[in-house]
Amino acid sequence: MTNVSDATRCIHRPAIVTEGYASLAVPTHRASTIAFPDGNAYARRKERGPDGYSYGLAGTPTTRTLEAQIAALEGANRTAVTPSGLAAVTLAMLAVLRPGDELLAPDTVYPPVRDFVAGHLAEFGVSARYYDPLVGAGIATLLSGRTRLVWTESPGSTTMEVQDLPAIAAVAHARGALVGCDNSWATPLLFKPLAHGADISVEAVTKYMSGHSDVLMGSIATNDPALHAKIRTVIRHLGIGVSPDDCSLALRGLETLDVRLERSARTAMDLAKWLQGWPEVERVLHPALPDCPGHSVWARDFAGASGTFSVLFRQGYAEQVTTALSALRLFAIGASWGGTRSLVAPMAVRPFRTATAWTAPDPVLRISVGLEHPDDLRADLDAFAAVLRRVRRPPGPARAAAE
Ligand SMILES: *Cc1c(COP(=O)(O)O)cnc(C)c1O
């Protein structure tokens, strides 16, 4: 471009050579407009289909790379990424459910999903019932002729019940219902829902998969091209896209997922066993511990544990947990999990149980173990325990145990 002004040169860049450029990094392709070679190509842009490129909202090669990589890990035919894990759950539900349909969801479902179900889905004429996550094949007695989707989340949010997905899926499929699974705790490295009967596998990529507490993203994987097309359609109708920059961060996170999970899991198991011996602790809920509800299913179906688990404190201590957290210096206090930094969150469980009774004292302490040195994390929790003991000394036999 020779005979143009500088104003135009600021916009129209000279071509450069890319031959020989073989970076190991995935390029971050940002785009709203996708340019077409001629007017006819633009006029026929719909023929490019959902996998072609015609507008940036539907994804760029960076998005497609991430989707293909997650699909490969899930053992899925296709995957779509979404702007959050919550969006992955709600979009999967919107793609499947129609007015008059019924949803069955586990009592342990990620609590914001309950709000969506009670609000939007109810307004759209979709009803829902909650079930005991440990129901297994007993789901048969709950399925009605209107049940279109059986949702699972394994292990369940905060209380860690591991669900018998193969048993649930066999019964649901026999009755013509689809099965979705929120696999955020395990990631596809430790459990592959599609290989265990789920039609849809959802991940909060926000958690372990991106892994650095700086990305919000979800993914929806499926083996059924028609189902994938429905998921893509609802994403398109709602005008939803995922930033290529975020995809690039998730792609980087995935490169270390295996080693991060391994390290987090090892430290978490070590801390979980240690916490079991605390006199203030009623119970540690960790799928790899034999007394965790659904442990045998975990041992049968999962390739391992991640680094997030929960602690139930005895009556008298549970009430003081929230205050005593101020003693922590390394563990951050906040929502989410699966990052490099260890994290705790006191979680109320009872308000979110409608199908089962939660009798242990609230709050339950959810712990996401990061990549710090295990000794330092122990020392941090020791400081927390010291405060807990100081603020609460229960009378009677419990007192002797606590001292
Ligand atoms: C965090 C979480 C989500 C939601 O993920 P966001 O990206 O934070 O929206 C969904 N399901 C489970 C089980 C989660 O823990």
The ligand as a Gaussian input file, in Angstrom:
#p B3LYP/6-31G(d) Opt

LIG

0 1
 C      -18.094000     -23.009000      41.225000
 C      -19.014000     -24.023000      40.712000
 C      -19.818000     -23.753000      39.621000
 C      -19.874000     -22.397000      38.987000
 O      -18.688000     -21.988000      38.423000
 P      -18.474000     -20.418000      38.138000
 O      -17.504000     -20.396000      37.039000
 O      -17.977000     -19.830000      39.422000
 O      -19.810000     -19.857000      37.746000
 C      -20.629000     -24.752000      39.146000
 N      -20.642000     -25.969000      39.721000
 C      -19.880000     -26.262000      40.775000
 C      -19.934000     -27.625000      41.359000
 C      -19.051000     -25.300000      41.321000
 O      -18.327000     -25.578000      42.393000

